Amino acid sequence: MSEGIAAAVERGDLDDLLRVIDGCCETRDWAGLRELRDRCERALERGKQLWPAVHHAEYRLALEAPGAWAGPVLVEGAGRFTPGPLAEVAASTHRWAELASFAPATPTAALCLHECVVRGEDLQGVRSPGHDPIELPRALEPWEPRYEVATYRSFTADFPAPPMPAFADVVVPVTAERVDSGEPGRALIDLVRAWTDESEATVEVAAARGAAPAALRALGRDEVRMAEVDGALALAWMAWAAASGGRYGRRRGAATGRLDAWLTSAALVGVAGWPPPAAALGAALDRARWFLWDGGGPVGGWSLRLAVEDRTRGIAWALAAHDQA
């Protein structure tokens, strides 16, 4: 098998290499798959453009191999051109206990730990294998939603969105007292930063004194449908948006989506400090009023239309983000 792998690498035929990768996975020859990956990587130094085979081999190791083989690929730069980040890929098919003994001391491995948390594992008290880039509780809080997570397969992946509520027509005021959207507005824009930086999304944010319809008027909308949702569903939609890269951007992963959802919601409800006190954030989410809305705009693609009222401050914010399919 080793001689066959060496010959396939020297031929440099990517279709042939993908067939060899498939064969290794079918026979569960993880040593052979790792050897192919290493040989292809060394061939890059000789000018052979085999990086697709390198990254696909890393992806299949993270997805399908036991923890002893999946854990070591949790390093920076691995699987760069794959359907999703390897931290999320590995967590989609492994529990953290399967990976922990083999994971290197890298931020990617630490991120994988948090991907396992998003999928429901309670890892409180578990040591991070490397610098922790998330710094959120290592178990879901009682007030958090069941986040939508990715399903990865050998060549495809699914990234489901949270449930969409039923909308109803609302009356939008003729005028609104627009105010500076401030830090909450910047947080809403940052929530979908990947959509604008790496894809072609349009993003609008506005704030106004009063209720959510006033913020929608400040956003320039006059005919909208809205649905009031609880803080958990609003958090789920924020996390979904932040986990995605939009139409063209690189997927960032569910753990990063959770992080950005906490950051944004904390800014919107005025909970300071990082990480924000979990109990305080959960209580503040319940005090605010959250809405999803539809303005009759483009259908399909990646879309997040969110509004929130902070009744304590008497201000509402509205976000319209869309990246057309």
Secondary structure, 3 states (H helix, E strand, C coil): CHHHHHHHHHHCCHHHHHHHHHHHHHHCCHHHHHHHHHHHHHHHCCCCCCHHHHHHHHHHHHHHCCHHHHHHHCCCCCCCCCCCCHHHHHHHHCCHHHHHHHCCCCHHHHHHHHHHHHCCCCCCCCCCCCCCCCCCCCCCCCCCCCCCCCEECCCCEECCCCCCCCCEEEECCCCCCEECCHHHHHHHHHHCHHHHHCCCCEEEEEEEECCHHHHHHHCCCCEEEEEEECHHHHHHHHHHHHHCCCCCCCCCCHHHHHHHHHHHHHHHHCCCCCCCCHHHHHHHHHHCEEEEEECCCCCCCEEEEEEEEECCCCEEEEEEEEECC
